[in-house]
Amino acid sequence: MVNKSSPVQKKFGERVRKIRIKVGISQEQLGFETGLDRTYISGIERGTRNPTLKIISKIAKALKVSASDLMK
């Protein structure tokens, strides 16, 4: 089964990556802070994963931004 990403997933992933880099943490560090695997974080950033609201909330908290900031 091929996991095709939607434009929304790609845009969200780009936003997560941009903020993560701005904050100065690695995917591994973000994974540790959220309790998620680094490969899952990578999938989100590449737009191949479709995170739940719970996951989005964890990522926002770890990046010290609001969930709505991630969704901009």
Backbone as CSV, one residue per row, in Angstrom:
resi,resn,N_x,N_y,N_z,CA_x,CA_y,CA_z,C_x,C_y,C_z
1,MET,0.841,-1.187,0.000,0.000,0.000,0.000,0.880,1.243,0.000
2,VAL,0.652,2.115,-0.921,1.422,3.346,-1.027,0.722,4.426,-0.214
3,ASN,1.513,5.098,0.629,0.952,6.161,1.463,1.142,7.494,0.744
4,LYS,0.094,7.962,0.101,0.170,9.245,-0.603,-0.159,10.362,0.369
5,SER,0.638,11.385,0.333,0.400,12.499,1.244,-0.436,13.572,0.561
6,SER,-1.221,14.236,1.378,-2.038,15.317,0.867,-1.253,16.623,0.968
7,PRO,-1.676,17.647,0.238,-1.018,18.948,0.350,-1.056,19.500,1.784
8,VAL,-2.125,19.203,2.501,-2.243,19.676,3.891,-1.183,19.008,4.763
9,GLN,-0.989,17.705,4.587,0.025,16.987,5.345,1.416,17.544,5.048
10,LYS,1.702,17.797,3.784,3.006,18.330,3.407,3.232,19.711,4.018
11,LYS,2.225,20.552,3.943,2.346,21.908,4.486,2.533,21.867,5.998
12,PHE,1.778,21.003,6.674,1.918,20.864,8.119,3.327,20.379,8.462
13,GLY,3.805,19.389,7.738,5.151,18.859,7.978,6.236,19.905,7.781
14,GLU,6.085,20.721,6.744,7.043,21.801,6.503,7.029,22.797,7.658
15,ARG,5.850,23.067,8.185,5.712,24.006,9.309,6.379,23.439,10.565
16,VAL,6.165,22.158,10.833,6.803,21.519,11.989,8.319,21.601,11.852
17,ARG,8.834,21.256,10.668,10.286,21.287,10.442,10.843,22.697,10.634
18,LYS,10.157,23.679,10.073,10.618,25.071,10.172,10.708,25.512,11.638
19,ILE,9.683,25.227,12.403,9.673,25.628,13.813,10.713,24.825,14.600
20,ARG,10.816,23.522,14.326,11.799,22.688,15.026,13.213,23.207,14.810
21,ILE,13.526,23.559,13.591,14.862,24.079,13.280,15.064,25.438,13.943
22,LYS,14.038,26.277,13.913,14.119,27.591,14.557,14.384,27.454,16.057
23,VAL,13.724,26.487,16.682,13.907,26.238,18.117,15.288,25.622,18.378
24,GLY,15.837,24.960,17.377,17.183,24.412,17.485,17.254,23.015,18.079
25,ILE,16.246,22.192,17.786,16.306,20.820,18.273,16.243,19.846,17.104
26,SER,16.776,18.659,17.334,16.796,17.633,16.299,15.491,16.856,16.291
27,GLN,15.294,16.075,15.246,14.123,15.197,15.199,14.166,14.220,16.366
28,GLU,15.336,13.736,16.676,15.488,12.793,17.784,15.084,13.442,19.110
29,GLN,15.531,14.664,19.314,15.182,15.394,20.528,13.675,15.658,20.600
30,LEU,13.075,16.040,19.476,11.635,16.267,19.439,10.888,14.969,19.725
31,GLY,11.388,13.880,19.181,10.793,12.578,19.455,10.845,12.239,20.936
32,PHE,11.977,12.503,21.563,12.133,12.248,22.996,11.152,13.090,23.805
33,GLU,11.045,14.365,23.455,10.162,15.294,24.178,8.686,14.915,24.044
34,THR,8.327,14.320,22.918,6.922,13.983,22.659,6.593,12.527,22.957
35,GLY,7.607,11.709,23.148,7.379,10.281,23.342,7.123,9.549,22.033
36,LEU,7.505,10.192,20.923,7.324,9.607,19.592,8.676,9.184,19.033
37,ASP,8.664,8.228,18.147,9.892,7.789,17.505,10.382,8.848,16.516
38,ARG,11.690,8.958,16.377,12.279,9.922,15.442,11.790,9.682,14.023
39,THR,11.592,8.426,13.661,11.133,8.126,12.304,9.694,8.602,12.086
40,TYR,8.900,8.622,13.148,7.534,9.140,13.040,7.577,10.653,12.827
41,ILE,8.456,11.329,13.565,8.644,12.779,13.389,9.077,13.054,11.953
42,SER,10.002,12.253,11.459,10.475,12.409,10.082,9.321,12.249,9.097
43,GLY,8.469,11.265,9.334,7.318,11.042,8.465,6.354,12.215,8.466
44,ILE,6.158,12.801,9.630,5.298,13.989,9.720,5.911,15.119,8.892
45,GLU,7.200,15.349,9.079,7.873,16.447,8.367,7.900,16.238,6.858
46,ARG,7.927,14.988,6.426,7.910,14.690,4.987,6.498,14.676,4.420
47,GLY,5.502,14.719,5.320,4.122,14.725,4.867,3.560,13.351,4.592
48,THR,4.242,12.308,5.039,3.756,10.948,4.811,2.948,10.413,5.980
49,ARG,2.980,11.095,7.092,2.189,10.723,8.272,1.083,11.740,8.475
50,ASN,-0.046,11.263,8.984,-1.187,12.120,9.241,-1.445,12.088,10.753
51,PRO,-0.809,12.987,11.510,-0.906,12.927,12.971,-2.297,13.287,13.495
52,THR,-2.645,12.687,14.608,-3.914,12.987,15.269,-3.794,14.322,16.008
53,LEU,-4.923,14.820,16.478,-4.907,16.055,17.263,-4.084,15.890,18.532
54,LYS,-4.119,14.702,19.114,-3.330,14.422,20.326,-1.832,14.560,20.033
55,ILE,-1.408,14.022,18.908,0.005,14.111,18.503,0.376,15.556,18.186
56,ILE,-0.491,16.270,17.490,-0.239,17.677,17.175,-0.063,18.472,18.464
57,SER,-0.883,18.194,19.445,-0.794,18.869,20.735,0.532,18.578,21.424
58,LYS,0.992,17.329,21.376,2.286,16.950,21.972,3.432,17.687,21.284
59,ILE,3.376,17.749,19.962,4.436,18.419,19.197,4.453,19.908,19.520
60,ALA,3.277,20.523,19.556,3.183,21.952,19.869,3.767,22.239,21.248
61,LYS,3.419,21.428,22.223,3.924,21.618,23.585,5.449,21.502,23.619
62,ALA,5.990,20.507,22.932,7.443,20.305,22.898,8.164,21.458,22.201
63,LEU,7.511,22.042,21.189,8.117,23.160,20.453,7.796,24.514,21.094
64,LYS,6.996,24.469,22.176,6.621,25.680,22.922,5.863,26.689,22.054
65,VAL,4.933,26.142,21.260,4.033,26.966,20.454,2.622,26.406,20.640
66,SER,1.635,27.152,20.208,0.269,26.651,20.285,0.004,25.720,19.096
67,ALA,-0.972,24.856,19.253,-1.351,23.969,18.151,-1.797,24.792,16.947
68,SER,-2.465,25.920,17.210,-2.907,26.761,16.087,-1.721,27.367,15.344
69,ASP,-0.619,27.644,16.052,0.588,28.134,15.373,1.139,27.074,14.419
70,LEU,1.042,25.818,14.804,1.508,24.751,13.916,0.626,24.627,12.679
71,MET,-0.634,24.986,12.829,-1.584,24.829,11.747,-1.626,26.010,10.778
72,LYS,-0.882,27.053,11.056,-0.896,28.244,10.183,-0.317,27.927,8.823
